[in-house]
Amino acid sequence: MAVFRYSGIPTALADEARATLRSPQYGHPAHRESATGYGPCRLCLKTFRVGEEDRLLFTYQPFAEPGSLPAPGPVFIHADGCERYDGPEYPPDLRILPTVVEGYTRGGKLVAQEWVNGEGPEAVVRRVLEETPADYVHLRNAEAGCFMARVERG
């Protein structure tokens, strides 16, 4: 049975956004505010405690592969720091969120898109990575459409 790696955005990008209050990839201003929604944080992949934690909003481009079509969008991270999630287990806080699993080939071509409905999200991730030509997966928020995390084999 294949093992998958779930990960948040790169730590260096989050650190730069916090230090400069700008999007590291685009230079757009970042916005700091008290959490008014669940997020999640795109670094630690935990939901925000509404009204108790500050978050930083900035523009993020999740595709790094040459030839991929840019798809920048808004992301939140904890404003005061957190640890990047990078592990073999589906992030616990994402389990309760409405999620779409999108499979991509190297180069960013979308080859699969499945909503997580009624079955465990791991089953959907596994199906997309094992039964389609997808090389990796993006988990997206099914309400807002924004990037949440990346999943790769091994």
C-alpha positions, 0 to 999 in steps of 0.5 A, a space after each residue: 500500500 502506497 504512503 502519501 506525504 501531506 504538507 503545508 506551504 514552505 516554511 521559508 515563504 511563511 517566514 518571509 510573509 511574516 517578516 515583510 508583511 508582503 506576499 513572497 511570490 508577488 510582493 502584494 501587501 499582506 493583511 493581519 487580522 484577528 481570525 474571523 473564520 476557520 481558515 485553515 492555516 496553510 502552514 500547520 494545517 490547523 484551523 484558527 480559533 476564531 477571535 483568539 488568534 491573529 492570522 496573516 492573509 497573502 497571495 500564494 501560488 501553489 504550483 512550482 513546476 516549470 510549465 504549469 499555469 499560475 493559479 495564485 489565490 489567498 491563503 492564511 497563516 498564523 501571524 505569530 508563528 507555527 510549525 509546518 505540517 509535513 507527514 504521512 497522516 491526513 491533517 486532523 483539522 482538515 478532516 472536518 472541512 469541505 474538501 475537493 481533491 485535485 490531481 495534477 501531472 508534473 507541469 500542472 495539468 489537472 487530470 482529476 477532481 473529486 469532492 470528499 463526500 461521505 467517504 474518508 478523505 484518505 480514500 479519495 486522495 488514494 483513488 486520485 493518486 493510484 487510479 489516475 495519471 496524477 503525480 500529486 494532489 492539491 486539497 482545496 476548500 470546497 466552499 472558497 475554492 482556495 488551496 489548502 495543502 499538497 499531497 505527494 507519494 512517499 
